């Protein structure tokens, strides 16, 4: 059974998109039945081009990616999430909608690479470092025996990963 993971950030333009891309890419590489989605509470309507560049440089297929609202994942016909991860502090502080299936929730915060100093080169480096940090946590998630874990066990492991 597919483990669905929803990754949230306020604008769904950088960190959540990097997370979606890395988790789907790594799941495919490791042959894991995990599917990532990303969304935002106030989507910007566009994906940051530095996020697309960082993912593309890592070999991630980003065709079809778009900035979208978390409302797409609350209605009838939406995939049921097993895990919901917030990746920015402002999204973590917001009142989230009800997620069908009562998924495990965890906050894995990252600094916003869009605010990096140093012009385009500084942003490029910040996006790449953020992509690498996200990839490390996503690999840890994928190493878990997701199909045999209770939600309580999964919560414990995801909280531990948050501290890594």
NORTAPE-V294023 format. One record per residue. N is the residue number from 0. RES is the residue in one small letter. BURIAL is I if it has 16 or more other C-alpha atoms within 10 Angstrom, else O. Layout:
# NORTAPE-V294023
n-><N;N>
res-><RES;RES>
burial-><BURIAL;BURIAL>
This chain:
# NORTAPE-V294023
n-><0;1;2;3;4;5;6;7;8;9;10;11;12;13;14;15;16;17;18;19;20;21;22;23;24;25;26;27;28;29;30;31;32;33;34;35;36;37;38;39;40;41;42;43;44;45;46;47;48;49;50;51;52;53;54;55;56;57;58;59;60;61;62;63;64;65;66;67;68;69;70;71;72;73;74;75;76;77;78;79;80;81;82;83;84;85;86;87;88;89;90;91;92;93;94;95;96;97;98;99;100;101;102;103;104;105;106;107;108;109;110;111;112;113;114;115;116;117;118;119;120;121;122;123;124;125;126;127;128;129;130;131;132;133;134;135;136;137;138;139;140;141;142;143;144;145;146;147;148;149;150;151;152;153;154;155;156;157;158;159;160;161;162;163>
res-><x;x;x;x;x;x;x;x;x;x;x;x;x;x;x;x;x;x;x;x;x;x;x;x;x;x;x;x;x;x;x;x;x;x;x;x;x;x;x;x;x;x;x;x;x;x;x;x;x;x;x;x;x;x;x;x;x;x;x;x;x;x;x;x;x;x;x;x;x;x;x;x;x;x;x;x;x;x;x;x;x;x;x;x;x;x;x;x;x;x;x;x;x;x;x;x;x;x;x;x;x;x;x;x;x;x;x;x;x;x;x;x;x;x;x;x;x;x;x;x;x;x;x;x;x;x;x;x;x;x;x;x;x;x;x;x;x;x;x;x;x;x;x;x;x;x;x;x;x;x;x;x;x;x;x;x;x;x;x;x;x;x;x;x>
burial-><O;O;I;I;I;I;I;I;I;I;I;I;I;I;I;I;I;I;I;I;I;I;I;I;I;I;I;O;O;O;O;O;O;I;I;I;I;I;I;I;I;O;I;I;O;O;I;I;O;I;I;I;I;I;I;O;O;O;O;I;O;I;O;O;I;I;I;I;I;I;O;O;I;I;O;O;O;O;I;I;I;I;I;I;I;I;I;I;I;O;I;I;O;O;O;O;O;O;I;O;O;O;I;I;I;I;I;I;I;I;O;I;I;I;O;I;O;O;O;O;O;O;I;I;I;I;I;I;O;I;I;I;O;I;I;O;I;I;O;O;I;I;O;O;O;I;O;O;O;O;I;O;O;I;I;O;O;I;O;O;I;O;O;O>
